[in-house]
């Protein structure tokens, strides 16, 4: 949730994020530590983020009884490929407890993710042109309580491409996939496109269709 919805390049949140984290995303009280590792090579960096938070997300953790803690770790590598383009790749993992059941105890949820972003941006005679390619993959491993503890696995992913053909115009499309949490044989899909026009840095008009 580092980027507010209105600052995202699309008009809606990707399907797997809603399916696995809910409408509000992974929002909780906690503490965060970030370390930017020194690099001997200019244009390259690696930073590590570690967080501890209250595991209260209703889809992932549902730990309403004990208010247990959850943890998250993320690593991100950034490199400039040239003067006009760069690549960023990352990996994340999160874990937390679920609600228990009589005689079963507490269960756990594990969430794993990987992402990348490539961007080319150059000054052309008629202004700045750019191309953005971005994708993210999620895998959830959740223990559910019943007569005995069972495991529920699900995965999801999305990919998008955005082109800036003129100084103030952006055109893009996104494709989403998310496995149904209640039925592992069902795979939800969504495809959409959008057009954005920026009048200033703080005001934009955006039209999308899904």
GUKE-488618 format. One record per residue (C-alpha): residue in one letter; x, y, z. Coordinates in steps of 0.001 Angstrom, whole numbers. Each point is the difference from the previous one (the first is absolute). Layout:
N
+---+---------+---------+---------+
: r :       u :       v :       w :
+---+---------+---------+---------+
: A :       X :       Y :       Z :
...
+---+---------+---------+---------+
This chain:
210
+---+---------+---------+---------+
: r :       u :       v :       w :
+---+---------+---------+---------+
: X :       0 :       0 :       0 :
: X :    2878 :    2373 :    -682 :
: X :   -1903 :    1637 :   -2857 :
: X :   -3458 :    1509 :     417 :
: X :   -2660 :   -1149 :   -2453 :
: X :    -219 :    3390 :   -1701 :
: X :    3770 :     -88 :    -651 :
: X :     -89 :   -3391 :   -1699 :
: X :     347 :     -95 :   -3793 :
: X :   -3265 :   -1975 :    -303 :
: X :   -3526 :     874 :    1032 :
: X :    -447 :   -3141 :    2158 :
: X :    2019 :   -2250 :    2315 :
: X :    1269 :   -3280 :   -1546 :
: X :   -2241 :   -3016 :     591 :
: X :    2463 :   -2157 :    2021 :
: X :     613 :    2824 :    2476 :
: X :   -3723 :     265 :     726 :
: X :    -409 :   -3800 :     111 :
: X :    2836 :    -616 :    2469 :
: X :     184 :    3238 :    1995 :
: X :   -3525 :    1466 :    -227 :
: X :   -1307 :    3343 :   -1187 :
: X :    2230 :    1949 :    2404 :
: X :    3129 :   -2046 :    -634 :
: X :    2447 :    -969 :    2727 :
: X :    -755 :    2846 :    2413 :
: X :     936 :    -412 :    3650 :
: X :    1817 :    1632 :    2887 :
: X :    3628 :    -927 :     441 :
: X :    3625 :     974 :    -364 :
: X :    2242 :      12 :   -3074 :
: X :    3776 :     -56 :    -491 :
: X :    1684 :     805 :   -3316 :
: X :    3671 :    -330 :    -844 :
: X :    1584 :    1234 :   -3224 :
: X :    3155 :   -2001 :    -543 :
: X :    3047 :    1907 :   -1268 :
: X :     986 :    -727 :   -3584 :
: X :    3416 :     428 :   -1572 :
: X :   -1571 :     280 :   -3452 :
: X :   -1952 :    3167 :    -891 :
: X :   -3521 :    -518 :   -1274 :
: X :    -537 :   -3157 :    2064 :
: X :   -1551 :    -480 :    3410 :
: X :   -1512 :   -2640 :    2266 :
: X :   -2272 :     779 :    2897 :
: X :   -1483 :   -2253 :    2636 :
: X :   -3269 :     617 :    1854 :
: X :   -1177 :   -1862 :    3121 :
: X :   -3319 :     608 :    1708 :
: X :   -1970 :   -1265 :    2991 :
: X :   -3712 :     734 :     103 :
: X :   -3293 :    -959 :    1609 :
: X :   -1341 :   -2991 :   -1982 :
: X :   -3590 :    1133 :    -451 :
: X :    -538 :    -323 :   -3745 :
: X :   -3304 :   -1934 :    -360 :
: X :    1114 :   -1998 :   -3056 :
: X :    3599 :    -788 :     843 :
: X :     122 :    -265 :    3771 :
: X :   -3411 :     572 :    1661 :
: X :    1711 :     119 :    3356 :
: X :   -2768 :    1871 :    1792 :
: X :     117 :   -1995 :    3241 :
: X :    3648 :     207 :    1007 :
: X :    1122 :    3040 :   -1979 :
: X :    3130 :   -1887 :    -979 :
: X :    2954 :    1480 :   -1818 :
: X :     873 :    -458 :   -3631 :
: X :    3314 :     549 :   -1713 :
: X :    1145 :    1099 :   -3454 :
: X :    3351 :     103 :   -1740 :
: X :     727 :    1495 :   -3429 :
: X :    3099 :     397 :   -2099 :
: X :     227 :    2290 :   -3049 :
: X :    2778 :     318 :   -2569 :
: X :     251 :    3025 :   -2303 :
: X :    2354 :     424 :   -2925 :
: X :     377 :    2586 :   -2735 :
: X :     394 :   -1834 :   -3281 :
: X :     933 :    3160 :   -1886 :
: X :    -533 :    3747 :     138 :
: X :   -3635 :    -419 :   -1056 :
: X :   -1257 :   -3236 :    1583 :
: X :      97 :   -1940 :    3260 :
: X :   -1133 :   -3313 :    1487 :
: X :   -1307 :    -716 :    3480 :
: X :    -684 :   -3490 :    1416 :
: X :   -1251 :    -978 :    3440 :
: X :   -1049 :   -2901 :    2178 :
: X :   -2214 :       2 :    3091 :
: X :   -1198 :   -2403 :    2682 :
: X :   -2540 :     459 :    2799 :
: X :   -1280 :   -2243 :    2774 :
: X :   -2616 :     200 :    2729 :
: X :   -2408 :   -2007 :    2125 :
: X :   -3624 :    -903 :    -739 :
: X :   -2924 :    -482 :    2379 :
: X :     189 :   -3270 :    1894 :
: X :   -2671 :   -2657 :     408 :
: X :    -840 :   -2112 :    3089 :
: X :    2593 :   -2722 :     366 :
: X :    1936 :    1214 :   -3046 :
: X :    1887 :    3060 :    1212 :
: X :    1388 :    2748 :   -2171 :
: X :     571 :    -246 :   -3722 :
: X :    2364 :    1985 :   -2185 :
: X :    -100 :    1756 :   -3353 :
: X :    3056 :     460 :   -2204 :
: X :      16 :    2429 :   -2916 :
: X :    2726 :     220 :   -2633 :
: X :     413 :    2454 :   -2833 :
: X :    2309 :    1008 :   -2803 :
: X :    -109 :    3111 :   -2181 :
: X :    1831 :    1906 :   -2700 :
: X :    -185 :    3384 :   -1692 :
: X :    1779 :    1160 :   -3145 :
: X :    -180 :    3597 :   -1208 :
: X :    1419 :    1773 :   -3021 :
: X :    -203 :    3781 :     -13 :
: X :    1587 :    2379 :   -2468 :
: X :    -316 :    3596 :   -1118 :
: X :   -1355 :     209 :   -3546 :
: X :    -520 :    3067 :   -2242 :
: X :   -3652 :     243 :    1094 :
: X :     572 :    -668 :    3698 :
: X :     634 :   -2993 :    2251 :
: X :    -919 :   -3462 :   -1242 :
: X :      33 :   -3074 :    2211 :
: X :    -827 :   -3701 :     117 :
: X :    -788 :   -1838 :    3232 :
: X :    -295 :   -3771 :     496 :
: X :    -933 :   -1337 :    3423 :
: X :   -1098 :   -3309 :    1510 :
: X :    -545 :   -1703 :    3330 :
: X :    -596 :   -3579 :    1160 :
: X :   -1609 :   -1167 :    3267 :
: X :    -166 :   -3384 :    1693 :
: X :   -1977 :    -594 :    3206 :
: X :     323 :   -3035 :    2274 :
: X :   -2671 :      92 :    2725 :
: X :    -841 :   -2537 :    2686 :
: X :   -3746 :    -275 :     627 :
: X :   -1524 :   -1531 :    3128 :
: X :   -2772 :   -2566 :    -168 :
: X :    -137 :   -3510 :    1344 :
: X :    3705 :     117 :    -720 :
: X :    2368 :    2583 :   -1418 :
: X :     -49 :     133 :   -3796 :
: X :    2075 :    2102 :   -2359 :
: X :   -1494 :    2384 :   -2521 :
: X :    2290 :    1203 :   -2768 :
: X :    -741 :    2644 :   -2608 :
: X :    1954 :    2109 :   -2449 :
: X :    -546 :    3128 :   -2041 :
: X :    1855 :    2354 :   -2291 :
: X :    -365 :    3091 :   -2145 :
: X :    1947 :    1702 :   -2735 :
: X :    -309 :    3423 :   -1575 :
: X :    1505 :    2048 :   -2786 :
: X :    -256 :    3779 :    -171 :
: X :    1121 :    2282 :   -2835 :
: X :     467 :    3742 :     117 :
: X :    -340 :    1048 :   -3658 :
: X :     -61 :    3737 :     790 :
: X :     955 :    2365 :    2799 :
: X :   -3359 :    -165 :    1837 :
: X :   -1540 :   -3231 :   -1290 :
: X :     265 :   -3543 :    1337 :
: X :   -1598 :   -3158 :   -1450 :
: X :     158 :   -3375 :    1681 :
: X :   -1482 :   -3436 :     515 :
: X :      52 :   -2593 :    2779 :
: X :    -782 :   -3723 :     252 :
: X :    -876 :   -1586 :    3375 :
: X :    -225 :   -3593 :    1232 :
: X :   -1094 :   -1205 :    3456 :
: X :    -819 :   -3472 :    1254 :
: X :   -3269 :    -201 :    1943 :
: X :     631 :    -566 :    3720 :
: X :   -3127 :   -2154 :     337 :
: X :     529 :   -2037 :   -3176 :
: X :    3550 :    -731 :   -1145 :
: X :   -1282 :   -1141 :   -3392 :
: X :   -1424 :    3450 :    -757 :
: X :    2291 :    2650 :   -1424 :
: X :   -1403 :    3532 :    -219 :
: X :    1275 :    2203 :   -2824 :
: X :    -302 :    3684 :    -795 :
: X :    1330 :    2140 :   -2828 :
: X :    -261 :    3744 :    -333 :
: X :    1399 :    3129 :   -1580 :
: X :     241 :    3663 :     871 :
: X :     911 :    3414 :   -1399 :
: X :    1313 :    2823 :    2170 :
: X :     456 :    3682 :    -745 :
: X :    1990 :    2187 :    2390 :
: X :    -812 :    3701 :      36 :
: X :    2534 :     603 :    2810 :
: X :    2055 :   -2154 :    2352 :
: X :   -2908 :     -44 :    2465 :
: X :   -3040 :    -173 :   -2308 :
: X :    -803 :   -2760 :   -2482 :
: X :   -2940 :   -1418 :   -1902 :
: X :    -196 :   -3755 :    -399 :
: X :   -2340 :   -2313 :   -1911 :
: X :      86 :   -3765 :     539 :
: X :   -1882 :   -3095 :   -1102 :
: X :      87 :   -3573 :    1339 :
+---+---------+---------+---------+
